Amino acid sequence: MFIRSEADCQPFVANDGCNIIELLHPKQAEVVNNLKFSLAIAEVEVGKETYHHFLEQDEVYYLLAGEGLVYVDAEIARVVQGDAVFIAAGSVQWIRNTGPSVLRFAAIVSPPWTEQGDHLVAPDEIASEAK
């Protein structure tokens, strides 16, 4: 068995600009190195949004607290605590905090997240792709 507490993790800012606490990742020596996913807790401050980006991996957001708008390719949806969002690999995505408190969600990525597989996209690139 392996247990990791958020309190034992070093927060960092991800490529998409949100605050991340990486709980489980196969690169961690204590975790079995054949783990097929990574698990992180992400936070977006009030009135902020993540950068437009896409992953080379599938991702699930599970909303732990707060509310916002999630954008995936041409779709937009309101999300609240308790919602799960599946985001297919290669989909341009970002999330905006529209509530009065920090937006907090679990990010599950399979295969595990890598910095090299996380690509920023300029908003004008999205507009030109939609034409």
MDAnalysis code that builds the backbone (N, CA, C; Angstrom):
import MDAnalysis as mda
import numpy as np

u = mda.Universe.empty(393, n_residues=131, atom_resindex=np.repeat(np.arange(131), 3), trajectory=True)
u.add_TopologyAttr("name", ["N", "CA", "C"] * 131)
u.add_TopologyAttr("resid", np.arange(1, 132))
u.add_TopologyAttr("resname", ["MET", "PHE", "ILE", "ARG", "SER", "GLU", "ALA", "ASP", "CYS", "GLN", "PRO", "PHE", "VAL", "ALA", "ASN", "ASP", "GLY", "CYS", "ASN", "ILE", "ILE", "GLU", "LEU", "LEU", "HIS", "PRO", "LYS", "GLN", "ALA", "GLU", "VAL", "VAL", "ASN", "ASN", "LEU", "LYS", "PHE", "SER", "LEU", "ALA", "ILE", "ALA", "GLU", "VAL", "GLU", "VAL", "GLY", "LYS", "GLU", "THR", "TYR", "HIS", "HIS", "PHE", "LEU", "GLU", "GLN", "ASP", "GLU", "VAL", "TYR", "TYR", "LEU", "LEU", "ALA", "GLY", "GLU", "GLY", "LEU", "VAL", "TYR", "VAL", "ASP", "ALA", "GLU", "ILE", "ALA", "ARG", "VAL", "VAL", "GLN", "GLY", "ASP", "ALA", "VAL", "PHE", "ILE", "ALA", "ALA", "GLY", "SER", "VAL", "GLN", "TRP", "ILE", "ARG", "ASN", "THR", "GLY", "PRO", "SER", "VAL", "LEU", "ARG", "PHE", "ALA", "ALA", "ILE", "VAL", "SER", "PRO", "PRO", "TRP", "THR", "GLU", "GLN", "GLY", "ASP", "HIS", "LEU", "VAL", "ALA", "PRO", "ASP", "GLU", "ILE", "ALA", "SER", "GLU", "ALA", "LYS"])
u.atoms.positions = np.array([
    [0.850, -1.182, 0.000],
    [0.000, 0.000, 0.000],
    [0.892, 1.241, 0.000],
    [0.389, 2.264, -0.664],
    [1.105, 3.533, -0.702],
    [0.123, 4.648, -0.397],
    [0.455, 5.517, 0.519],
    [-0.389, 6.663, 0.871],
    [0.479, 7.908, 0.805],
    [-0.032, 8.920, 0.139],
    [0.691, 10.188, 0.059],
    [-0.267, 11.313, 0.437],
    [0.137, 12.157, 1.328],
    [-0.663, 13.281, 1.783],
    [-0.315, 14.537, 0.986],
    [-1.323, 15.360, 0.728],
    [-1.070, 16.648, 0.072],
    [-0.018, 17.450, 0.824],
    [-0.030, 17.355, 2.144],
    [0.904, 18.110, 2.981],
    [2.357, 17.728, 2.713],
    [2.581, 16.535, 2.158],
    [3.939, 16.064, 1.873],
    [4.402, 16.405, 0.458],
    [3.556, 17.064, -0.317],
    [3.872, 17.355, -1.712],
    [4.316, 18.805, -1.880],
    [5.232, 19.013, -2.790],
    [5.724, 20.355, -3.103],
    [4.877, 20.938, -4.239],
    [4.074, 21.971, -3.971],
    [3.258, 22.572, -5.039],
    [4.142, 23.208, -6.110],
    [3.603, 23.269, -7.337],
    [4.286, 23.970, -8.420],
    [3.239, 24.520, -9.373],
    [3.661, 25.399, -10.261],
    [2.772, 25.952, -11.271],
    [2.971, 25.141, -12.544],
    [1.875, 24.598, -13.061],
    [1.924, 23.763, -14.269],
    [2.052, 24.623, -15.521],
    [2.295, 23.962, -16.653],
    [2.398, 24.656, -17.943],
    [1.166, 25.493, -18.239],
    [0.001, 25.042, -17.759],
    [-1.243, 25.761, -18.057],
    [-1.509, 26.909, -17.079],
    [-0.601, 27.129, -16.125],
    [-0.709, 28.258, -15.222],
    [-1.433, 27.995, -13.913],
    [-1.987, 26.797, -13.727],
    [-2.681, 26.549, -12.456],
    [-1.709, 25.971, -11.427],
    [-2.098, 26.091, -10.179],
    [-1.294, 25.550, -9.084],
    [-1.549, 24.047, -8.983],
    [-0.484, 23.267, -8.862],
    [-0.578, 21.801, -8.888],
    [0.088, 21.200, -7.664],
    [-0.558, 20.176, -7.147],
    [0.035, 19.303, -6.135],
    [-0.026, 17.901, -6.732],
    [1.119, 17.361, -7.078],
    [1.162, 16.040, -7.717],
    [1.201, 14.954, -6.644],
    [0.102, 14.215, -6.528],
    [-0.005, 13.176, -5.501],
    [0.607, 11.852, -5.942],
    [0.261, 11.420, -7.142],
    [0.748, 10.134, -7.631],
    [1.286, 10.271, -9.052],
    [2.486, 9.775, -9.242],
    [3.109, 9.769, -10.564],
    [4.157, 8.659, -10.562],
    [4.278, 7.896, -11.638],
    [5.251, 6.798, -11.644],
    [6.704, 7.233, -11.476],
    [7.001, 8.518, -11.686],
    [8.379, 8.995, -11.493],
    [8.767, 9.055, -10.018],
    [7.764, 9.017, -9.135],
    [8.050, 9.039, -7.705],
    [8.605, 7.672, -7.300],
    [9.719, 7.665, -6.633],
    [10.418, 6.425, -6.292],
    [9.548, 5.475, -5.472],
    [8.664, 6.031, -4.634],
    [7.864, 5.190, -3.751],
    [6.724, 4.498, -4.490],
    [6.322, 5.025, -5.634],
    [5.179, 4.498, -6.381],
    [5.674, 3.413, -7.326],
    [4.856, 2.400, -7.490],
    [5.189, 1.350, -8.458],
    [5.384, 2.006, -9.816],
    [6.516, 1.725, -10.464],
    [6.860, 2.448, -11.686],
    [6.013, 2.083, -12.897],
    [5.109, 1.121, -12.770],
    [4.239, 0.812, -13.904],
    [2.840, 1.402, -13.724],
    [2.713, 2.414, -12.866],
    [1.446, 3.102, -12.664],
    [0.974, 3.641, -14.017],
    [-0.281, 3.424, -14.362],
    [-0.793, 3.756, -15.696],
    [-1.427, 5.145, -15.780],
    [-1.371, 5.911, -14.691],
    [-1.964, 7.242, -14.666],
    [-1.191, 8.112, -13.684],
    [-1.490, 9.403, -13.702],
    [-0.993, 10.312, -12.666],
    [-2.204, 11.008, -12.061],
    [-2.051, 11.435, -10.808],
    [-3.126, 12.113, -10.092],
    [-2.559, 13.362, -9.447],
    [-3.181, 14.496, -9.762],
    [-2.759, 15.771, -9.181],
    [-3.995, 16.542, -8.734],
    [-3.787, 17.449, -7.791],
    [-4.824, 18.387, -7.383],
    [-4.439, 19.733, -7.987],
    [-5.395, 20.322, -8.712],
    [-5.154, 21.607, -9.370],
    [-6.049, 22.667, -8.752],
    [-5.547, 23.893, -8.710],
    [-6.321, 25.012, -8.180],
    [-6.211, 26.199, -9.127],
    [-7.369, 26.843, -9.330],
    [-7.432, 28.060, -10.142],
    [-8.049, 29.136, -9.258],
    [-7.354, 30.241, -9.115],
    [-7.799, 31.340, -8.251],
    [-9.058, 32.007, -8.803],
    [-9.760, 32.696, -7.939],
    [-10.992, 33.410, -8.294],
    [-10.726, 34.367, -9.459],
    [-11.592, 34.307, -10.469],
    [-11.485, 35.207, -11.617],
    [-10.401, 34.856, -12.616],
    [-9.684, 33.768, -12.397],
    [-8.576, 33.374, -13.288],
    [-8.988, 32.192, -14.158],
    [-8.169, 31.909, -15.171],
    [-8.365, 30.732, -16.014],
    [-7.013, 30.148, -16.364],
    [-7.010, 28.876, -16.711],
    [-5.765, 28.250, -17.144],
    [-5.471, 28.686, -18.575],
    [-4.238, 28.483, -18.993],
    [-3.862, 28.780, -20.376],
    [-4.486, 27.730, -21.292],
    [-4.741, 28.131, -22.521],
    [-5.240, 27.203, -23.524],
    [-4.118, 26.207, -23.821],
    [-4.457, 24.925, -23.758],
    [-3.431, 23.902, -23.958],
    [-4.074, 22.587, -24.372],
    [-3.242, 21.642, -24.773],
    [-3.720, 20.285, -25.002],
    [-2.675, 19.309, -24.491],
    [-3.157, 18.153, -24.094],
    [-2.277, 17.078, -23.646],
    [-2.230, 15.976, -24.694],
    [-1.150, 15.259, -24.737],
    [-1.039, 14.085, -25.602],
    [-1.706, 12.869, -24.962],
    [-2.206, 13.044, -23.735],
    [-2.844, 11.976, -22.988],
    [-4.309, 12.335, -22.719],
    [-5.113, 11.303, -22.399],
    [-6.476, 11.548, -21.923],
    [-6.408, 12.125, -20.519],
    [-7.416, 12.950, -20.174],
    [-7.451, 13.554, -18.851],
    [-8.884, 13.585, -18.330],
    [-9.017, 13.446, -17.022],
    [-10.302, 13.609, -16.345],
    [-10.123, 14.688, -15.286],
    [-11.051, 15.642, -15.271],
    [-11.143, 16.607, -14.181],
    [-12.276, 16.128, -13.284],
    [-12.038, 16.076, -11.976],
    [-13.106, 15.814, -11.017],
    [-13.144, 17.007, -10.072],
    [-14.242, 17.783, -10.117],
    [-14.358, 19.017, -9.351],
    [-14.551, 18.739, -7.869],
    [-13.609, 19.212, -7.069],
    [-13.647, 19.034, -5.617],
    [-14.289, 20.214, -4.911],
    [-14.127, 21.417, -5.462],
    [-14.677, 22.626, -4.846],
    [-14.743, 23.725, -5.893],
    [-15.720, 24.598, -5.729],
    [-15.831, 25.748, -6.612],
    [-16.712, 25.481, -7.817],
    [-16.649, 26.428, -8.740],
    [-17.449, 26.332, -9.957],
    [-16.731, 27.064, -11.068],
    [-17.069, 26.702, -12.290],
    [-16.409, 27.362, -13.401],
    [-16.980, 26.972, -14.739],
    [-16.277, 27.386, -15.766],
    [-16.593, 27.008, -17.136],
    [-15.409, 26.217, -17.664],
    [-15.701, 25.066, -18.258],
    [-14.649, 24.265, -18.870],
    [-14.841, 24.328, -20.382],
    [-13.745, 24.538, -21.078],
    [-13.739, 24.659, -22.529],
    [-12.952, 23.483, -23.091],
    [-13.564, 22.721, -23.982],
    [-12.897, 21.604, -24.643],
    [-13.218, 21.707, -26.129],
    [-12.203, 22.006, -26.913],
    [-12.378, 22.276, -28.344],
    [-13.479, 23.327, -28.507],
    [-14.554, 23.044, -29.221],
    [-15.609, 24.035, -29.463],
    [-16.716, 23.988, -28.422],
    [-16.595, 23.136, -27.406],
    [-17.642, 22.998, -26.394],
    [-17.317, 23.787, -25.130],
    [-18.374, 24.296, -24.494],
    [-18.256, 25.012, -23.223],
    [-19.320, 24.444, -22.293],
    [-18.940, 24.187, -21.035],
    [-19.922, 23.681, -20.068],
    [-19.638, 24.273, -18.694],
    [-20.708, 24.514, -17.956],
    [-20.599, 24.944, -16.559],
    [-20.331, 23.706, -15.726],
    [-19.376, 23.805, -14.781],
    [-19.050, 22.681, -13.909],
    [-19.065, 23.132, -12.459],
    [-19.463, 22.219, -11.593],
    [-19.539, 22.485, -10.160],
    [-18.994, 21.278, -9.405],
    [-18.828, 21.455, -8.110],
    [-18.350, 20.377, -7.246],
    [-19.133, 19.104, -7.522],
    [-18.396, 17.995, -7.679],
    [-19.019, 16.700, -7.933],
    [-19.079, 16.313, -9.395],
    [-18.776, 17.245, -10.311],
    [-18.790, 16.939, -11.741],
    [-17.466, 16.324, -12.173],
    [-17.551, 15.407, -13.139],
    [-16.364, 14.817, -13.769],
    [-16.415, 15.153, -15.254],
    [-15.270, 15.531, -15.812],
    [-15.174, 15.909, -17.218],
    [-14.093, 15.041, -17.862],
    [-14.439, 14.322, -18.934],
    [-13.437, 13.574, -19.698],
    [-12.950, 14.449, -20.841],
    [-11.633, 14.542, -20.993],
    [-11.017, 15.341, -22.048],
    [-10.091, 14.419, -22.846],
    [-10.450, 14.179, -24.092],
    [-9.680, 13.263, -24.943],
    [-8.322, 13.867, -25.301],
    [-7.339, 13.012, -25.445],
    [-6.002, 13.431, -25.859],
    [-6.102, 14.291, -27.116],
    [-5.331, 15.380, -27.148],
    [-5.292, 16.262, -28.308],
    [-6.353, 17.341, -28.322],
    [-7.295, 17.308, -27.386],
    [-8.343, 18.331, -27.325],
    [-7.809, 19.599, -26.679],
    [-8.060, 20.745, -27.305],
    [-7.668, 22.018, -26.710],
    [-8.606, 22.290, -25.537],
    [-8.021, 22.623, -24.389],
    [-8.795, 22.748, -23.164],
    [-8.298, 23.907, -22.312],
    [-9.219, 24.429, -21.493],
    [-8.882, 25.356, -20.417],
    [-10.090, 25.446, -19.516],
    [-9.875, 25.944, -18.317],
    [-10.965, 26.073, -17.359],
    [-10.876, 27.442, -16.706],
    [-12.058, 28.055, -16.500],
    [-12.151, 29.401, -15.916],
    [-12.912, 29.308, -14.594],
    [-12.374, 29.928, -13.577],
    [-13.041, 29.991, -12.287],
    [-14.039, 31.139, -12.328],
    [-15.330, 30.806, -12.230],
    [-16.377, 31.827, -12.266],
    [-17.043, 32.011, -10.902],
    [-16.540, 31.336, -9.893],
    [-17.165, 31.385, -8.581],
    [-16.466, 32.321, -7.615],
    [-16.976, 32.367, -6.379],
    [-16.433, 33.265, -5.360],
    [-15.292, 32.662, -4.538],
    [-14.902, 31.424, -4.851],
    [-13.821, 30.767, -4.101],
    [-12.911, 30.015, -5.063],
    [-11.816, 29.502, -4.535],
    [-10.851, 28.764, -5.357],
    [-11.539, 27.571, -6.022],
    [-11.262, 27.389, -7.300],
    [-11.728, 26.220, -8.048],
    [-10.682, 25.128, -7.858],
    [-11.100, 23.989, -7.346],
    [-10.158, 22.913, -7.004],
    [-10.638, 21.630, -7.655],
    [-9.737, 20.942, -8.371],
    [-10.138, 19.699, -9.021],
    [-8.998, 18.697, -9.048],
    [-9.386, 17.434, -9.068],
    [-8.421, 16.357, -9.268],
    [-8.228, 16.218, -10.770],
    [-6.986, 16.083, -11.188],
    [-6.654, 15.865, -12.596],
    [-6.011, 14.487, -12.707],
    [-6.697, 13.601, -13.397],
    [-6.211, 12.233, -13.596],
    [-5.810, 12.128, -15.059],
    [-4.565, 11.778, -15.322],
    [-4.037, 11.757, -16.681],
    [-3.510, 10.355, -16.982],
    [-3.923, 9.814, -18.157],
    [-3.499, 8.473, -18.558],
    [-3.172, 8.458, -20.043],
    [-1.983, 7.944, -20.402],
    [-0.874, 7.599, -19.521],
    [-0.435, 8.826, -18.713],
    [0.445, 8.629, -17.738],
    [0.802, 9.708, -16.817],
    [1.245, 10.999, -17.518],
    [0.893, 12.124, -16.870],
    [1.242, 13.448, -17.377],
    [2.749, 13.589, -17.528],
    [3.155, 14.278, -18.594],
    [4.548, 14.681, -18.775],
    [4.563, 16.133, -19.229],
    [5.574, 16.856, -18.844],
    [5.703, 18.243, -19.277],
    [5.834, 18.311, -20.797],
    [6.534, 17.347, -21.393],
    [6.734, 17.326, -22.846],
    [5.428, 17.067, -23.603],
    [4.464, 16.432, -22.956],
    [3.183, 16.122, -23.594],
    [2.109, 17.160, -23.329],
    [2.475, 18.271, -22.715],
    [1.549, 19.340, -22.352],
    [1.917, 20.563, -23.194],
    [1.046, 20.917, -24.147],
    [1.377, 21.936, -25.140],
    [0.469, 23.150, -25.027],
    [1.064, 24.333, -24.921],
    [0.290, 25.575, -24.912],
    [-0.182, 25.903, -26.324],
    [-1.365, 26.520, -26.402],
    [-1.947, 26.933, -27.671],
    [-2.369, 28.388, -27.527],
    [-1.946, 29.228, -28.443],
    [-2.346, 30.642, -28.404],
    [-3.823, 30.742, -28.772],
    [-4.583, 31.602, -28.067],
    [-6.015, 31.741, -28.371],
    [-6.293, 32.045, -29.845],
    [-5.419, 32.823, -30.519],
    [-5.656, 33.122, -31.931],
    [-5.481, 31.888, -32.814],
    [-4.682, 30.900, -32.362],
    [-4.553, 29.643, -33.096],
    [-5.859, 28.875, -33.057],
    [-6.559, 28.932, -31.925],
    [-7.840, 28.238, -31.785],
    [-8.855, 28.860, -32.731],
    [-8.887, 30.197, -32.783],
    [-9.841, 30.890, -33.652],
    [-9.577, 30.557, -35.118],
    [-8.301, 30.482, -35.513],
    [-7.991, 30.182, -36.919],
    [-8.299, 28.730, -37.276],
    [-8.159, 27.824, -36.308],
    [-8.494, 26.419, -36.550],
    [-9.990, 26.230, -36.711],
    [-10.798, 27.070, -36.076],
    [-12.253, 26.939, -36.132],
    [-12.823, 27.423, -37.476],
    [-12.032, 28.153, -38.252],
    [-12.522, 28.698, -39.536],
    [-12.604, 27.628, -40.600],
])
